[in-house]
Amino acid sequence: MNDHFPVPSSSASPLSPAVDSPFISPMVNEGTHHASLKIQRLLAFLRSYWWVPCLTLMLSVSAAVTFLHAFAPPVFVSRASMWEGVKIHLPGDSSLFSEDLQTYLGTQMEALKSPKIQGLALASLLAADANAVPRNRQGKPLQVDVQIGVAPKSAIFLIEATSHDPDYTQRFLDALMNQYLDYKRSLRKGVSGGTLASITEQVEAQERALHTAQANLAVFQQSNNLAILEEQGKIAGAYLSKLKTQFSDLRSESQLLAATALEQSSIGPSRTNAEMELFEAMRRTSAPSPSGTSSEHLTASQEVEVLQAQREILSRNLRPKHPRIVRLDAEIAKGQRLQQMFRRQCDNQLIAARQAVEVRMNSALAAIKEWETNLIEANRLIAESERLKLNVTRVQTLYERLAMLQQNVGFGGNIDQESFAILEPANPAKRSYKRELLLLATAITTGLGAGFGLIFLVSIRDDRLTSLAEVNEKFADGTVGQVPELRAARKKAPLSLLEPNDARHMYAESYRSLRSALLFLSLNGPRPQVILITSGLPEEGKSTVAANLARTMALGGERVLLVDADMRKGCLHAMLGIQREPGLTELLHKAANMKDVLQADSIPNLALIARGGDIADPGDLLLRPAFDKLLARWRQKFDSVVIDSHPIFAADDTTTLAPKVDGTLLVVRSRFSSARVVREALDQLYHRKVRVLGLVFNRANAAARSYCYYRNTG
């Protein structure tokens, strides 16, 4: 039996079709929908449930009208305006009574609407005539709503007062503006008086501080002469600079003498040149030295060197004890003793010179410290004098500013500088329909929004298929045909089957397209000869589709057999006007003769088998070998066999029968079949290894643009 259709592998997912079936597969991604499909679906629901927004609109508008009529008395509006007028600018008062320009307008508006000003206005009306103030149901004065705006590019305030009494509204608005101006005047006077008292107190305090600072400066000047202090500072600075220069020179002499002594000690006995340098250094540093010591020491050193040279020459030819050699040795020894005496004198002179330099350095350092102290004291006294002068100047400046401010505040407090004034008094109150229009607009918006919102929620929650594009999008383009909806079906009248030369061209053409799609299935495998027509649930039109498809095939010249396999509630006999018995039940259960069961139709080449009589558990008959033999005989005798079966979820007969046929068509009804149910039905078919040829979209919207584009899935 499996030779007639491909069988999916055992590893395939239960939600996947047969591997070789190119016609349909379950939805790959359930949450993926195109925006255009969503819009089309929403429009379809709007066409179906157009009465919902109308109903919610009527209810909302009725509620608004009822509320206005029963609970909302008429509203009257009085208007007035105030403006920022001319202000006198007095000299020196630019900082008096100023306001923040960024928040000025907002402050004025909020002050006018404040409960305090409104309370003052109400109190003035009650004081004038308490009976003229209307009362509400609780016995309280009638509430007046005040709204304030600003004219564009101006300082003019537009004031609106709203209440249910026209005369009271006008009088309240006038009282509100007058009380606001009176309140600002009293506030200015209060602020002016408090400010004047505070400034007067500060003036007195600064005056006392000025007297104290001047007295301190006078006492300091009596005991210190600033000119003498400045001259002493200049002299001390110049002499201190001279002392520091002298100290620096002495330190350099000391360092030079120390370096010379270190060099002399490192040379040793033969230090004639070093000794000469020492004498020269002592001369430059003014160190004390005996008169002629330097020249005598130089002469003795030269004589010793001459004698040593003569002796060296004579020693080449004379013996050491020769009289001339002995005499030269004695003269050399005498000269060396003289050199040693000069060296001792030089060392003593070097020590004395260093000590003299140290004494002079200590004396200069002591003088530097003394004069630095004198200079610091002089600078301190000068700085103290400047500080006292600056303090007197600062206190005097602050005192003068406060005194000027005291005069300005006292003068400005006695002058009414209020520039805010009434431009137009309150006009007579007029009836306002703004609230009614706003409420009606809100009711219309709410009603339409609620209606469309309900439709939107229904379109989201309801997964019934509404268009061919939606079916293809959800089930991977698995539709092999669609049948348009006729007016008879809309009116629930019996729908007649197709006849030769049927005048319902669009209806007949849809079945011809379905027939063509089945014929071209041979391009992807064996042509299905035995076709099963089923649906997920009842009332989806599977029997009508089966009958019309069989008649269309017969009109095309094929030998067609139409079998009613719904042995529980089959209705093909009623639709075709044939006898119910004998039928398929008798053919399988009682082994009736085929000739007795076959019935003819008005269309040539079309044979019919009704469902037959009632029997318990008719689905068991489909499992017997007799049914398989019967299918084999039908294949030999007829070109095509169309079998109408039970809905999949009504009984197990369809899933028992489907694996035995060559292919199965699943009928889906527009605006009736649920996508979830269709998917579960396909899952059951795939689980039974059924070759699903595709979906037939029944009762499609005949006005849709896509109804005439029939998809050829072969």
matplotlib code that plots the C-alpha trace (Angstrom):
import matplotlib.pyplot as plt

x = [0.0, 2.9, 3.9, 1.4, 2.8, 6.1, 6.7, 8.6, 11.6, 11.3, 13.5, 11.2, 9.6, 5.8, 5.2, 7.0, 5.5, 6.8, 10.3, 9.2, 6.0, 6.5, 3.0, 2.7, 4.5, 3.5, 4.3, 8.0, 7.7, 4.3, 5.1, 6.3, 3.6, 4.0, 2.7, 0.5, -1.1, -1.9, -3.5, -5.5, -6.6, -7.6, -9.6, -11.4, -12.4, -13.5, -15.8, -17.2, -17.6, -18.3, -21.3, -19.0, -17.5, -21.0, -22.4, -19.7, -19.9, -23.7, -23.3, -20.5, -22.3, -25.6, -23.7, -22.2, -25.5, -27.2, -24.5, -24.7, -28.5, -28.8, -25.6, -23.9, -25.7, -24.8, -21.5, -21.0, -17.7, -16.7, -13.4, -11.1, -7.5, -4.7, -1.4, 2.0, 1.7, 4.2, 6.6, 8.5, 12.3, 13.8, 17.5, 19.4, 16.3, 17.0, 17.5, 14.4, 11.2, 12.6, 11.3, 12.8, 12.1, 12.2, 9.4, 7.6, 4.6, 4.2, 4.3, 1.6, -0.6, -0.3, -0.9, -4.1, -5.3, -4.1, -6.7, -5.6, -6.6, -9.8, -10.6, -10.1, -12.3, -15.1, -14.8, -15.2, -18.4, -19.8, -19.0, -20.9, -24.0, -24.0, -27.3, -25.8, -23.4, -25.1, -24.7, -24.2, -26.1, -23.9, -24.6, -21.2, -20.5, -20.5, -17.1, -15.6, -12.9, -10.3, -8.0, -5.2, -3.3, -0.8, -1.4, 1.4, 4.5, 3.0, 2.6, -1.2, -3.0, -6.2, -8.4, -11.4, -13.8, -16.3, -19.3, -22.9, -24.2, -23.5, -23.9, -21.9, -19.1, -18.7, -18.7, -16.3, -13.8, -13.8, -13.4, -10.5, -8.5, -9.1, -8.2, -5.0, -3.9, -4.7, -2.8, 0.3, 0.1, -0.1, 2.7, 4.9, 4.3, 5.1, 8.2, 9.3, 8.8, 10.6, 13.4, 13.8, 14.0, 16.7, 18.7, 18.5, 19.9, 22.7, 23.5, 23.9, 26.1, 28.3, 28.6, 29.9, 32.3, 33.5, 34.2, 36.1, 38.3, 39.1, 40.1, 42.4, 44.1, 44.6, 46.2, 48.6, 49.6, 50.3, 52.9, 54.4, 55.5, 54.8, 57.3, 60.1, 59.2, 59.3, 62.7, 64.1, 62.9, 64.7, 68.0, 67.8, 67.2, 70.2, 72.6, 71.4, 72.1, 75.6, 76.3, 75.1, 77.5, 80.4, 79.5, 79.5, 83.0, 84.4, 83.0, 84.7, 88.1, 87.7, 87.0, 90.1, 92.4, 91.1, 91.7, 95.3, 96.1, 94.8, 96.9, 100.1, 99.8, 99.4, 102.6, 105.1, 108.7, 109.2, 106.5, 108.3, 105.6, 102.8, 104.3, 104.5, 100.8, 100.1, 101.7, 99.8, 96.5, 97.3, 98.0, 94.7, 92.7, 94.6, 95.9, 98.8, 102.4, 105.9, 107.4, 109.8, 109.0, 107.9, 111.0, 113.4, 111.9, 112.0, 115.7, 116.6, 114.8, 116.5, 120.0, 119.4, 118.4, 121.5, 123.8, 122.2, 122.8, 126.5, 127.0, 125.4, 127.8, 130.9, 130.0, 130.5, 134.3, 135.0, 134.7, 132.1, 134.7, 136.4, 136.6, 134.4, 131.8, 131.9, 131.6, 128.6, 126.9, 127.3, 125.8, 122.9, 122.1, 122.2, 119.8, 117.4, 117.3, 116.4, 113.6, 112.2, 112.2, 110.3, 107.8, 107.0, 106.4, 104.1, 102.1, 101.7, 100.6, 98.0, 96.5, 96.3, 94.7, 92.0, 91.2, 91.0, 88.6, 86.4, 86.2, 85.1, 82.5, 81.0, 80.8, 79.1, 76.6, 75.7, 75.1, 72.9, 70.6, 70.3, 69.4, 67.0, 65.1, 65.0, 63.7, 61.0, 59.7, 59.6, 57.6, 55.2, 54.4, 53.9, 51.6, 49.6, 49.2, 47.9, 45.5, 44.0, 43.6, 41.9, 39.6, 38.5, 37.9, 35.9, 33.7, 33.1, 32.1, 29.6, 28.3, 27.7, 26.0, 23.6, 22.8, 22.0, 19.9, 18.1, 17.1, 15.9, 13.8, 12.3, 11.4, 10.2, 8.1, 6.0, 5.4, 3.0, 5.1, 2.6, 2.6, 0.2, -3.3, -6.6, -6.8, -10.4, -12.9, -14.9, -17.5, -21.0, -20.8, -21.9, -22.9, -20.0, -20.3, -16.6, -17.2, -20.1, -18.0, -15.0, -17.1, -18.7, -15.3, -14.0, -17.1, -16.7, -13.0, -13.6, -16.4, -14.5, -11.3, -13.1, -14.8, -11.7, -9.8, -12.2, -11.9, -8.1, -8.2, -10.5, -8.2, -5.3, -7.1, -9.1, -6.8, -9.4, -8.1, -9.5, -7.5, -5.6, -2.4, -2.8, -3.2, -0.1, 1.9, 1.0, 1.3, 4.3, 2.3, 0.5, -2.8, -3.6, -6.9, -9.6, -13.3, -15.1, -18.1, -21.4, -24.4, -26.4, -23.8, -24.0, -27.7, -27.4, -29.5, -28.8, -25.9, -26.5, -23.7, -21.9, -23.7, -22.5, -22.2, -22.8, -23.5, -21.4, -18.3, -16.0, -17.3, -16.8, -13.4, -12.1, -12.8, -11.2, -8.1, -8.2, -8.5, -5.6, -3.4, -4.1, -3.4, 0.0, 1.0, 2.5, 5.5, 6.6, 5.8, 3.0, -0.4, -2.8, -5.6, -7.5, -8.0, -9.4, -11.3, -11.4, -11.4, -10.5, -14.1, -17.6, -19.3, -16.1, -17.6, -15.6, -18.6, -19.5, -15.8, -15.7, -18.9, -18.0, -14.4, -15.7, -18.2, -15.5, -13.2, -16.0, -16.8, -13.2, -13.6, -12.3, -14.1, -14.7, -16.0, -17.4, -17.5, -19.2, -16.9, -18.5, -20.5, -21.8, -23.2, -22.5, -24.8, -23.7, -26.8, -28.9, -26.8, -26.8, -30.4, -29.5, -30.5, -28.6, -28.8, -27.2, -23.9, -20.3, -21.5, -23.3, -20.3, -17.9, -20.1, -22.4, -20.1, -22.8, -22.4, -20.5, -23.2, -25.9, -24.0, -22.9, -25.4, -25.3, -25.3, -26.7, -23.1, -21.7, -18.6, -19.5, -20.4, -21.6, -21.4, -23.5, -22.6, -25.1, -27.0, -26.1, -23.7, -21.9, -18.2, -18.1, -14.4, -13.5, -14.6, -11.9, -9.2, -10.4, -8.6, -11.8, -11.4, -7.9, -9.2, -12.0, -9.5, -7.5, -10.7, -11.6, -8.1, -8.5, -12.0, -11.8, -9.4, -9.9, -11.6, -12.8, -13.6, -15.5, -14.6, -15.2, -13.8, -10.4, -11.4, -14.9, -13.8, -10.7, -12.0, -10.1, -6.7, -7.4, -8.4, -5.9, -2.7, -4.4, -5.1, -2.8, -3.2, -5.4, -6.9, -7.6, -10.5, -10.2, -13.1, -12.6, -13.5, -14.4, -11.3, -8.9, -5.2, -4.4, -7.0, -5.7, -2.2, -3.2, -5.1, -2.0, 0.1, -2.2, -2.0, 1.8, 1.9, 0.1, 2.5, -0.1, 0.7, -1.0, -1.6, -2.4, -5.1, -8.4, -9.4, -13.2, -15.6, -12.9, -13.9, -15.0, -14.2, -10.5, -7.9, -6.2, -9.1, -8.4, -4.8, -4.8, -1.5, -0.1, 1.8, 2.8]
y = [0.0, 2.3, 2.1, 4.9, 7.6, 8.4, 7.4, 9.8, 8.5, 7.5, 10.3, 13.0, 15.3, 14.6, 18.2, 17.6, 16.2, 13.4, 14.1, 13.6, 15.6, 19.0, 20.2, 21.3, 21.5, 22.8, 26.4, 26.8, 29.8, 30.4, 33.9, 35.2, 37.2, 39.8, 43.3, 43.2, 40.0, 41.5, 44.5, 42.3, 40.2, 43.2, 44.6, 41.3, 41.4, 45.0, 44.0, 41.2, 43.1, 46.6, 46.8, 46.6, 50.2, 51.5, 49.9, 51.2, 54.6, 54.7, 53.6, 56.1, 59.1, 58.1, 58.0, 61.4, 63.0, 61.5, 62.8, 66.3, 66.4, 65.0, 65.9, 68.8, 72.2, 74.9, 76.7, 80.5, 82.2, 85.8, 87.2, 90.0, 91.1, 92.7, 94.1, 95.3, 99.1, 102.0, 102.1, 105.2, 104.5, 106.6, 107.3, 104.7, 102.4, 99.9, 97.1, 98.0, 95.9, 93.8, 90.4, 87.4, 88.0, 84.3, 83.5, 86.8, 85.9, 82.4, 84.0, 86.5, 83.8, 81.4, 84.2, 85.2, 81.5, 81.0, 80.1, 83.1, 85.7, 83.8, 83.8, 87.5, 88.1, 85.9, 87.7, 91.1, 89.8, 88.4, 91.7, 93.7, 91.5, 87.9, 87.1, 87.9, 84.9, 81.7, 78.5, 74.9, 71.8, 71.6, 75.2, 76.5, 79.4, 78.5, 77.5, 79.6, 78.1, 80.6, 80.0, 82.5, 82.7, 85.1, 86.9, 86.0, 88.3, 90.5, 91.1, 90.9, 88.3, 86.8, 85.7, 83.4, 82.7, 79.8, 78.9, 78.0, 81.6, 84.3, 87.4, 85.9, 84.9, 88.5, 90.0, 87.4, 88.1, 91.8, 91.3, 88.8, 91.4, 94.2, 92.1, 91.0, 94.6, 95.5, 92.6, 93.5, 97.1, 95.9, 93.4, 96.1, 98.4, 95.6, 94.6, 98.3, 98.9, 95.7, 96.4, 100.0, 98.9, 96.3, 98.7, 101.4, 98.9, 98.0, 101.7, 102.3, 99.3, 100.3, 103.9, 102.5, 100.3, 103.3, 105.3, 102.5, 102.0, 105.7, 105.8, 102.8, 104.5, 107.7, 105.9, 104.1, 107.3, 109.1, 106.5, 105.8, 108.2, 106.6, 108.7, 107.9, 104.2, 104.1, 105.9, 103.6, 100.7, 101.9, 102.5, 99.2, 97.4, 99.1, 98.4, 94.9, 94.3, 95.7, 93.4, 90.3, 91.2, 91.6, 88.3, 86.6, 87.9, 86.8, 83.4, 83.1, 84.2, 81.6, 78.9, 80.0, 79.9, 76.5, 75.2, 76.6, 75.1, 71.7, 71.9, 73.0, 70.1, 67.6, 68.8, 68.1, 69.4, 70.5, 73.1, 76.2, 76.9, 76.3, 78.6, 81.3, 80.7, 81.0, 84.3, 85.5, 84.3, 86.1, 89.2, 89.0, 88.4, 91.2, 88.6, 89.9, 88.8, 90.1, 92.7, 91.1, 87.6, 86.6, 87.9, 86.6, 83.2, 83.2, 84.2, 81.4, 78.8, 79.9, 79.9, 76.3, 75.2, 76.8, 75.2, 71.8, 72.2, 73.1, 70.2, 67.9, 69.1, 68.9, 65.5, 64.1, 64.8, 65.3, 63.0, 63.6, 64.8, 67.2, 70.6, 72.3, 69.5, 69.8, 73.6, 73.3, 70.8, 73.2, 76.1, 73.8, 72.8, 76.4, 77.4, 74.5, 75.6, 79.0, 77.5, 75.6, 78.8, 80.6, 77.7, 77.9, 81.6, 80.9, 78.3, 80.7, 83.5, 81.2, 80.2, 83.9, 84.9, 82.3, 83.3, 86.9, 86.1, 84.0, 86.9, 89.3, 86.8, 86.4, 90.1, 90.5, 87.8, 89.4, 92.7, 91.0, 89.5, 92.8, 94.8, 92.1, 92.4, 96.2, 95.8, 93.3, 95.5, 98.5, 96.5, 95.2, 98.7, 99.9, 96.9, 97.6, 101.2, 100.1, 97.6, 100.2, 102.6, 99.9, 98.9, 102.6, 102.8, 99.6, 100.4, 104.0, 102.7, 100.2, 102.9, 105.3, 102.6, 101.6, 105.3, 105.8, 102.6, 103.8, 107.0, 105.2, 102.6, 105.2, 107.3, 104.4, 103.0, 106.2, 106.0, 103.5, 101.9, 99.2, 98.8, 95.9, 97.1, 96.1, 96.5, 95.3, 94.6, 91.4, 91.2, 89.7, 86.0, 83.9, 80.3, 78.0, 74.8, 73.9, 71.3, 69.7, 69.5, 68.2, 65.5, 64.5, 64.3, 62.2, 60.0, 59.5, 58.8, 56.4, 54.6, 54.2, 53.3, 50.7, 49.2, 49.1, 47.8, 45.0, 44.1, 44.2, 41.9, 39.5, 39.5, 38.6, 36.0, 34.5, 32.3, 31.5, 31.7, 34.6, 34.8, 32.6, 34.7, 33.9, 30.2, 30.2, 32.2, 29.9, 26.6, 27.2, 27.8, 24.5, 25.5, 23.7, 25.5, 27.8, 27.9, 31.3, 31.9, 32.3, 34.3, 31.2, 30.0, 33.3, 33.0, 29.4, 28.2, 24.8, 25.2, 23.4, 21.3, 22.1, 21.3, 21.3, 24.8, 26.1, 29.9, 30.4, 30.9, 31.9, 29.0, 26.4, 27.8, 27.3, 23.5, 23.4, 25.0, 22.4, 19.6, 21.0, 21.1, 17.5, 16.5, 18.2, 16.4, 13.8, 16.1, 15.4, 11.7, 9.2, 10.9, 10.4, 8.1, 7.6, 10.9, 11.3, 14.5, 15.4, 18.3, 19.0, 19.7, 19.4, 22.2, 23.0, 22.0, 18.8, 16.9, 19.7, 20.0, 16.2, 16.1, 19.1, 17.9, 14.5, 16.1, 18.5, 15.5, 13.6, 16.6, 16.5, 13.0, 10.9, 7.8, 9.0, 7.2, 9.3, 7.3, 8.5, 6.9, 8.9, 5.8, 7.7, 11.0, 11.0, 13.3, 12.8, 10.8, 13.8, 16.3, 14.1, 12.9, 9.1, 6.3, 5.9, 2.0, -0.1, 1.6, 1.2, -0.4, -3.2, -3.6, -4.1, -5.7, -7.9, -8.4, -7.0, -7.0, -4.0, -3.6, -3.3, -0.6, 1.6, 4.4, 6.7, 10.4, 12.9, 13.5, 10.8, 8.9, 9.6, 6.7, 7.0, 4.9, 6.1, 5.5, 2.7, 1.7, 2.3, -0.1, -0.1, 0.8, 1.3, 2.3, -1.3, -2.2, 0.0, -2.2, -5.4, -6.9, -6.6, -2.8, -3.1, -5.5, -3.0, -0.2, -2.3, -3.0, 0.7, 1.6, -0.9, 0.2, 4.0, 6.8, 8.7, 7.8, 10.6, 9.5, 11.7, 10.8, 11.8, 15.0, 14.1, 15.0, 13.5, 9.9, 7.8, 6.6, 9.2, 8.5, 4.8, 5.3, 8.0, 5.8, 3.5, 6.1, 7.9, 11.4, 13.5, 16.9, 18.9, 21.3, 24.6, 27.0, 30.7, 32.5, 29.2, 26.9, 27.5, 27.5, 25.5, 22.8, 22.7, 22.2, 19.4, 17.7, 17.8, 16.5, 13.5, 12.8, 13.0, 10.8, 8.1, 8.5, 10.1, 11.9, 15.2, 16.8, 20.2, 22.4, 23.5, 27.0, 26.9, 29.8, 32.4, 36.0, 36.4, 40.2, 39.5, 40.3, 37.0, 34.7, 34.4, 33.5, 29.7, 28.3, 25.4, 23.5, 20.7]
z = [0.0, 0.6, -3.0, -3.7, -1.5, 0.2, 3.8, 6.1, 7.9, 11.6, 12.7, 11.4, 13.9, 14.6, 13.3, 10.0, 6.8, 4.8, 3.5, -0.1, 0.2, -1.4, -0.8, 2.8, 6.1, 9.5, 10.4, 11.1, 13.4, 14.9, 16.2, 12.8, 11.0, 8.3, 9.0, 5.9, 7.0, 10.4, 8.7, 6.4, 9.3, 11.3, 8.4, 8.0, 11.6, 11.2, 8.3, 10.4, 13.6, 12.4, 14.7, 17.8, 17.5, 16.6, 19.7, 22.0, 20.4, 21.0, 24.6, 25.3, 23.7, 25.5, 28.8, 28.2, 27.2, 30.2, 32.5, 31.0, 31.2, 34.7, 36.6, 34.8, 35.1, 32.5, 32.8, 32.3, 31.6, 32.3, 30.9, 31.9, 31.4, 33.4, 32.3, 33.4, 33.1, 33.3, 36.3, 37.5, 37.8, 40.6, 40.8, 42.7, 43.1, 40.3, 42.8, 44.9, 44.7, 41.9, 40.8, 39.0, 35.3, 34.4, 36.8, 36.9, 34.7, 36.3, 39.8, 38.9, 37.4, 40.3, 42.8, 41.1, 41.2, 44.8, 47.5, 49.6, 46.9, 46.0, 49.7, 50.0, 46.9, 48.4, 51.8, 50.1, 48.3, 51.5, 53.3, 50.6, 50.5, 51.9, 50.2, 46.8, 47.0, 45.7, 47.6, 46.4, 47.7, 50.8, 51.7, 50.9, 48.5, 44.9, 43.6, 40.8, 38.6, 37.5, 34.5, 33.5, 30.2, 28.6, 25.3, 22.8, 23.0, 25.6, 29.4, 29.2, 31.4, 30.1, 33.0, 32.8, 35.6, 35.3, 37.4, 37.2, 38.0, 35.4, 37.6, 40.4, 38.0, 36.8, 40.3, 41.6, 38.8, 39.4, 43.2, 42.5, 40.5, 43.0, 46.0, 44.2, 43.6, 47.3, 48.5, 46.5, 47.8, 51.4, 50.8, 49.4, 52.4, 54.8, 53.0, 52.7, 56.5, 57.5, 55.1, 56.3, 60.0, 59.1, 57.1, 59.8, 62.3, 60.0, 59.4, 63.1, 63.5, 60.6, 62.0, 65.3, 63.5, 61.4, 64.6, 66.1, 63.0, 62.8, 66.5, 66.1, 63.1, 65.0, 68.0, 65.7, 63.9, 67.2, 68.2, 64.8, 62.1, 58.8, 56.8, 59.2, 59.2, 55.4, 55.3, 58.0, 55.9, 52.8, 54.7, 56.5, 53.2, 51.4, 54.3, 54.7, 51.0, 51.5, 54.5, 52.6, 49.8, 52.2, 54.0, 50.6, 49.8, 53.2, 52.7, 49.3, 51.0, 53.6, 51.1, 49.1, 52.1, 53.1, 49.6, 49.6, 53.0, 51.8, 48.6, 50.6, 53.0, 50.2, 48.4, 51.2, 51.5, 47.9, 47.7, 46.5, 43.8, 46.2, 48.7, 46.1, 45.3, 49.0, 49.3, 46.2, 47.8, 51.0, 49.0, 47.2, 50.4, 52.3, 54.8, 57.1, 56.0, 57.1, 54.7, 52.2, 53.3, 49.9, 48.0, 50.5, 50.5, 46.7, 46.7, 49.2, 47.1, 43.9, 45.6, 46.8, 43.4, 41.9, 44.4, 43.8, 40.1, 40.6, 42.9, 40.4, 37.7, 40.0, 41.3, 37.8, 38.1, 41.8, 44.8, 47.5, 50.0, 47.7, 49.3, 46.7, 47.1, 50.9, 50.7, 48.3, 50.6, 53.5, 51.6, 50.4, 54.0, 55.1, 52.3, 53.2, 56.8, 55.7, 53.5, 56.5, 58.5, 55.8, 55.5, 59.2, 58.9, 55.9, 57.8, 60.7, 58.5, 56.7, 60.1, 61.2, 57.9, 58.2, 61.8, 60.7, 57.9, 60.3, 62.8, 60.1, 58.8, 62.3, 62.7, 59.3, 60.2, 63.5, 61.8, 59.1, 61.8, 63.6, 60.5, 59.4, 62.6, 62.2, 58.6, 59.6, 62.4, 60.1, 57.5, 60.1, 61.3, 57.7, 57.0, 60.2, 59.1, 55.6, 57.2, 59.5, 56.6, 54.4, 57.3, 57.7, 53.9, 53.8, 56.7, 55.4, 52.0, 53.4, 55.7, 52.8, 50.7, 53.6, 54.3, 50.6, 50.6, 53.7, 52.0, 48.9, 50.8, 52.9, 49.9, 47.8, 50.6, 50.6, 46.9, 45.3, 42.6, 41.7, 37.9, 37.6, 36.7, 35.3, 31.6, 31.0, 33.8, 33.8, 31.0, 31.4, 31.7, 28.7, 28.4, 27.5, 25.7, 25.9, 28.6, 26.7, 23.5, 25.3, 27.1, 23.8, 22.0, 24.9, 24.7, 21.0, 21.3, 24.2, 22.4, 19.2, 21.0, 23.1, 20.0, 17.9, 20.9, 21.4, 17.8, 18.0, 21.0, 19.3, 16.2, 18.4, 20.6, 17.7, 15.5, 12.9, 9.4, 7.4, 4.1, 1.7, 2.4, 6.1, 5.4, 3.2, 5.7, 8.6, 6.8, 4.4, 1.2, 1.4, -0.2, -3.4, -4.1, -2.7, -3.1, -3.0, -0.8, -2.5, -1.3, -0.7, 1.7, 3.5, 3.9, 5.1, 2.2, 0.6, -1.9, -5.1, -6.6, -9.8, -13.1, -16.7, -18.0, -14.4, -14.4, -11.3, -13.2, -10.3, -8.2, -11.0, -12.0, -8.4, -8.7, -12.1, -10.6, -7.8, -10.4, -12.3, -9.2, -8.5, -12.1, -12.1, -8.9, -11.2, -11.7, -8.1, -8.0, -8.8, -9.5, -6.7, -7.9, -4.6, -2.8, 0.6, 1.5, 5.2, 7.7, 11.3, 12.5, 11.2, 9.2, 7.2, 3.9, 3.2, 1.7, -0.7, -1.8, -2.3, -4.4, -6.5, -7.1, -8.2, -10.6, -12.0, -12.6, -14.3, -16.5, -17.6, -19.1, -16.2, -14.8, -11.2, -8.2, -5.3, -2.0, 1.2, 3.8, 6.7, 7.8, 10.9, 9.6, 5.9, 3.8, 0.2, -0.5, 0.5, -1.5, -4.6, -4.3, -4.3, -2.0, 1.3, 1.1, 0.0, 0.4, 1.8, 5.0, 3.2, 0.8, 3.7, 6.3, 4.3, 1.3, -1.0, -4.8, -6.3, -9.0, -6.3, -4.4, -7.3, -8.2, -11.2, -11.4, -13.8, -15.0, -17.2, -15.9, -12.3, -10.0, -6.5, -3.3, -0.4, 3.2, 3.8, 6.8, 10.5, 12.2, 15.5, 15.2, 11.5, 11.7, 12.3, 8.8, 7.3, 9.0, 7.3, 4.3, 2.4, 2.3, 0.9, -1.9, -2.5, -3.0, -5.5, -7.5, -7.6, -8.9, -11.7, -12.7, -12.2, -13.2, -9.9, -6.6, -4.3, -0.7, 1.7, 5.3, 8.9, 10.4, 12.0, 15.5, 15.2, 15.0, 14.3, 11.0, 8.9, 10.4, 9.9, 6.3, 5.2, 5.2, 2.7, 0.0, -2.3, -0.9, 1.5, 1.1, 4.3, 3.9, 5.9, 6.1, 6.1, 9.4, 10.9, 11.1, 13.9, 13.0, 16.1, 15.2, 11.6, 12.9, 15.3, 12.5, 10.2, 13.1, 13.4, 9.7, 9.6, 12.6, 10.6, 7.7, 5.5, 2.3, 2.6, -0.8, 0.6, 2.0, 0.3, 1.6, 1.5, 1.5, 0.8, 0.5, -3.1, -3.0, -2.0, -4.6, -4.2, -4.8, -8.5, -8.0, -7.5, -6.4, -8.4, -5.8, -8.2]

ax = plt.figure().add_subplot(projection="3d")
ax.plot(x, y, z, "-o")
ax.set_aspect("equal")
plt.show()
